[in-house]
């Protein structure tokens, strides 16, 4: 077998090593355009888990690599004169040059031919090769040469960064957030060998320009950074090696394989440096390729298995990197945070590290976080314990005169179980059980303001006296048997009306028994959906009056809070998004115009709703579609509603158009809540694949939302919040007397259960290499 590898970086060299081990008789050649000892950058970083993988696949190179590593356990966050250190992280740094030399030496031992200062521009010279590995880096010539096939998407990020080094020793992975007269600068720094550390400097483009960095050469840039971070460098110089300022390209390729050619490492996909996974991804690509080559009978099958099997893990890492880089790009959102809350946000920015995870690793740090959060609550007039505070989830919140005992919310979820809009016994049990379960706030499903405002024949409504009486009964039960507050969500389906029940075909048009639908513009949701009638002024007035009438009924029912549904492509959302609003009158065109009718409805509702009771608005913060609403638009939308008197923005996303491309994942909508809350300066509720109390605490403690709504977890566990209260020891949670014995038992058992769980977690976690090294070098006690 003949294998040609283009690119002598970590991906190409490690692939050569692993493939040669599998096929000792194969002819494997690596072609690298640079010299053998050329390298750009300074250090690389790996986690303990990554090193475990290296040990499994090639012990000789693993041993040589680990002999050269600098180990550390702590992450140190420097911000506004404070330092917060968090241990138990298990990271290692190594010189990039030494890593390459180790891999080169190992490849030669195995009989791999290495050709340096050899540029390859045409794969035709490898026509006789069985496999061609394209590991030619972030600026891959072959990816670009075959761009129509590989179809890369390149997202050039806004922030500027430069990669430098220093002789400053470091005992932790160090983040420094430095305020300057020009704006914020960030340093990501870690030691990779004795007397050497990597320093990546980052700033936004406006700060970069104001600081006069445009046009400076490497030495001048290093001098400027040394001035800014001199207090920490303590006289140590900054070192340069192609340390030009540039923008990071996030690269995703639709295809990784062409014929017998395959992309590896940065050639196929990149991950932002803020999570330190670039070299890890490259070498794990080599592992995945080697595994596929070993498992399958043909190269074609191996390449197919490599791409299919590896893509999910790469995309997960890229998603974490995306979330992390966005946090750094918008660090100014958090600049006025309490330093310990800021540090918590740094630690949890990519979602891999959570509140519970940090409680195990750094309990003193999390105790500080809890105290800082409790102090904020106390500053808002609540007499909460700051010395031994409850977890953030169980801190109270006030919206106008409504006080919530905790921050867990039962999300509005359509049940499709009403008859002609009438909520029945199902709804009484559904809402009543979840209220008794301990949630601080529960929402009705989208309750429609008219018969022709419904999504489906099973949607609940509030347009007649019988429905009002039914809702009054449910509200009275909730208030009599729980401490939960009850919010009424009102909406109008618009063009998404007259459709089937969810389990019969979500958003599919009814085949019979439908009704006329209206929208901002006559655009059907599906091509075969009913074409909505474009609303004229008279229709707008009728709809506005229907909303006001429902508000008045809601007040008579005794609801504590009111929400207007302006999301998910329903009627009012259809005005807001330019994808569904093609009007040329005063209600179309600019965002200001598109918001005009939703704001008219909201203001009329606010006037009819008691002044002491809060109101919220649900928005789609992005349409997940080109040309649609973006996060920046969501900030403007939130500000407009805030000026009109809104108390809370319920931040959801999407469902506006059928060709949307949402990016799912844990807590996937939380970044939009974060942006709205910290840019528009309005309270937010986040929702979207949030499944655990741990995630709730993580979101709240990081300042990414004020309330957290969960849907599906509450469907299967009405007592979700009560169980979480027992887990975190929040004794003050209300429980009706009939259920007190159950509460007392779960609180008793949870003390032991949590201790057992924590003990198992701690025992299952292997010692980090930093811990093992410290143990091995510890002097023996004198006998």
Beta strands, then each sheet from edge to edge (+ up, - down):
strand 1: 2-6
strand 2: 27-31
strand 3: 43-47
strand 4: 70-72
strand 5: 75-79
strand 6: 82-86
strand 7: 91-95
strand 8: 113-115
strand 9: 131-134
strand 10: 152-166
strand 11: 173-179
strand 12: 184-193
strand 13: 196-203
strand 14: 238-239
strand 15: 246-253
strand 16: 257-258
strand 17: 261-263
strand 18: 397-399
strand 19: 402-404
strand 20: 408-410
strand 21: 441-443
strand 22: 447-448
strand 23: 485-491
strand 24: 518-519
strand 25: 533-534
strand 26: 561-566
strand 27: 615-620
strand 28: 648-652
strand 29: 684-686
strand 30: 707-710
sheet 1: 8+ 2+ 1+ 9+ 17+ 16-
sheet 2: 3+ 7- 4+
sheet 3: 6+ 5- 11- 12+ 13- 10+ 14-
sheet 4: 6+ 5- 11- 12+ 13- 10+ 15-
sheet 5: 18+ 19-
sheet 6: 22+ 23+ 21+ 20+ 30+ 29+ 28+ 27+ 26+
sheet 7: 24+ 25+
end
